[in-house]
Amino acid sequence: MAATYEDRYWTSSDGLNLHYRNYPGPEGAGKLSVLCMHGLTRNARDFGQLAEALSATRRVIVPEMRGRGMSDYAKDSDTYSPITYVADVEKLLAEQGIERFVAIGTSMGGLMTMLMAAMKPGRIGAVVMNDIGPEIDQSGVARISGYVGQGRSYPTWVHAARGLAEAHGAAFPDFDLDQWLELAKRTMVVSQNGRIVFDYDMAIAEPFAKPGNAAPANLWPAFEALAGVPMLLVRGALSDLLSEETVKQMGARNPAMRTVSVPRVGHAPTLDEPEVRAAILALLDGVE
């Protein structure tokens, strides 16, 4: 089947060639475009199924942050930070003439969503936050620090899938081999030497380890910039990054927020779960 998206590029302020998938959507739809932003070690493939479904009614843009996927790796690893990623995406939006949009952010992409809302309140028409909030459990940060940037490689896709299962089995206890294979193909590529490797620059681990970079300090004001915005919060019931207490506080500060908890899943849900997909479609049904 022919791809429903186009591979496109834009240039960052410091000269990097950055990639995004453009799902055009139906001509003349007139609805707000959707901006999908991935997590720390992920890429545009994370949103493949969701973006295709959403593009039936509106345009979808899925950027790959610097150092991921088909985007250039940064010359300075210190630029691997949420503030720089936001600046990169803002440049893309400006070039595309997109002033208002729907934001879907997984983990780091959700942090970016809050920062973007704080910079220019009122321009996000609806938001999906995937297993992330203004407060982050340090146990989850420590777990991520334990694997990010380690640069493992595998001889076959089955070996890669089993490696993921060993590292992340606690977050997806019910995954079978086919699901681990699918996750491997979302997160890895075949390298020039034929080994299967993770599809990101290992140098992203360097700034992640610095205080305040994994998550900018005091994000509650940024979250409150989304007050009144239709919001869906997706949480893995086994999440070690987003606590139930933080979810309660988020709901109190944004009564427009609806929460979907995905049972037997940790950080982070794939957004392809039937209950999550139905909730996202319902959210967007009310957004022109």
Phi, psi and omega in degrees: 000138181294146179296143179266006180231165175245139173277122180230168184221153169221167185248130179286168180297335178259020168089012178278143176271110186249141187258145168216152172269131178247114174260106191296329185074177182291143180296133177073020183297322176071015180258160179301137175290157177253131176251116180256126183236126189274177180274183190308310185253017189253190186203187185296337182296338178303331185255014186306305183290318181295314181299320179297319179294317182289332183288357174294336183234347183200164178289143177230132178241129181234092179283148171257120183295156179312137179085006180231148173054232183269005176277150178300150170280146182285146175286329181244112184296339178295342179279358173279077182215152181305323181297317179291320178300319179298316179300319178299312182293323178300322178295319177297313180299319180297317180296327181273357179069029181264112182262321177237148185199169170262133181251132172237115185231124175264122174053250179305324178297330175288323174300317178298320179301313179297318179297320180293323178295321180293325181291318183220080181300147173093356184260353178265119186279335177193158184215140170244120177254120184257100173058047179205152178206186182290340175241137184240130177294129182292338177296323177291320178297319179296321179297315180297319179300335182285344180236337185295135175081010183278343170068033178293154176223160187222149182282332181220166178294326178295318176298319179297316180298317180292326176296318176296319180299321179293320184280327190235016182301329180294331180277336182225067187295341183259002180295139172260180185300320180299321179290323176293324176296318179298318179295321178300318182285342172284325192254349185231166177219165174275124182279176182297332180269007176090352177280152179266124187229162177290144189267054176204162179286121181300341181291350177295341180291333186295304179288334180301327182284348182277143181304134175085353182268324177300323175209122177304147184291147173049071180272001180300317176300324178293318177298320182292343174293346177263009181304130179085350178281130176306125188222138171244122175256120177258127179230133170286128183300337179261013186302137173253010180248327182239113184277159176296326178295319177296321177301317179298316179296321178298317179296323179292326182273342175224089180298345178280359184275134171248144182243136171240122177258127182263113183292149174060031178222140177258223182266119359232153174306153183280344187074004175260358177298138184306318182290328178287315179301316180298320181292322178295315179297321178295319178301313185285340177300331181266010184240121178274000000 
